[in-house]
Amino acid sequence: MPLETRWFVKTSLLWLVAAFALGAIMLIVQAFGRSIPASIIVAHTHMAFVGWLVNFIIGIALWMLPANRERFPKNRGRYPSGAVWVTFWFLNVGLAIRVIVEPLAAPHTPMAATEVLLTASAFAQLAAIVAFVSVAWFRVRSV
């Protein structure tokens, strides 16, 4: 299994633990009659779906998609390593920013700093997905 794949899969497992830990905390808080703010629920959902599922899928896809030796001869047909690291860092740093900043952003009190950080987070995650698709697209051969 290539190094980049291992990083994606292991990071996905860390996000999975973090998501379940936050879920347990939310359940305990609810058991004591307190409500959970929507921003915490959104952060929890992103930890599970983007943090765990998307990282896991990208990691396994990079490993399992067919090699394209014509397109990527330097890497035995796998992918350009730089694009994969851009995907990894943009996806996970963007997610971490969102998970930290979103609960701090009050729903009806816009603050310039939180808006800028959440916008940067969204663009970072979008850039990560575009970088991944640019690699994966050429590994799936046309019929």
Residue pairs with C-beta under 8 A, 6 or more apart in sequence:
1 9
1 63
2 62
2 63
2 78
4 59
4 62
4 79
4 81
4 84
4 85
4 88
5 59
5 60
5 62
5 63
6 59
7 59
7 88
8 55
8 56
8 58
8 59
8 60
8 62
8 88
9 55
9 56
9 59
9 60
11 51
11 55
11 88
11 92
12 51
12 52
12 53
12 54
12 55
12 56
12 59
13 52
14 51
15 47
15 48
15 50
15 51
15 52
15 55
15 95
16 48
16 51
16 52
18 47
18 51
19 44
19 47
19 48
19 51
19 52
22 40
22 43
22 44
22 47
23 44
23 48
26 36
26 40
26 41
26 44
29 36
30 36
37 103
38 107
39 102
39 103
39 105
39 107
40 103
42 102
43 98
43 99
43 102
43 103
46 95
46 98
46 99
47 95
47 99
50 91
50 95
50 125
51 92
51 95
51 99
54 91
55 91
55 92
58 87
58 91
58 132
61 132
61 136
62 78
62 79
62 84
62 135
62 136
65 136
65 139
65 140
66 77
66 139
66 140
66 141
67 76
67 77
67 78
67 139
68 77
68 138
68 139
68 141
69 76
69 77
70 77
71 77
71 138
71 139
72 78
72 79
72 80
72 138
74 80
75 81
77 139
78 139
79 135
79 139
80 135
83 131
83 132
83 134
83 135
84 131
84 132
84 135
86 127
86 128
86 131
87 128
87 129
87 131
87 132
87 135
88 128
89 128
90 124
90 125
90 127
90 128
90 131
91 124
91 125
91 128
91 129
91 132
93 124
94 120
94 121
94 122
94 123
94 124
94 125
94 128
95 121
95 125
97 117
97 118
97 120
97 121
97 124
98 118
98 121
98 122
98 125
101 114
101 117
101 118
101 121
102 118
104 114
105 111
105 114
105 115
105 118
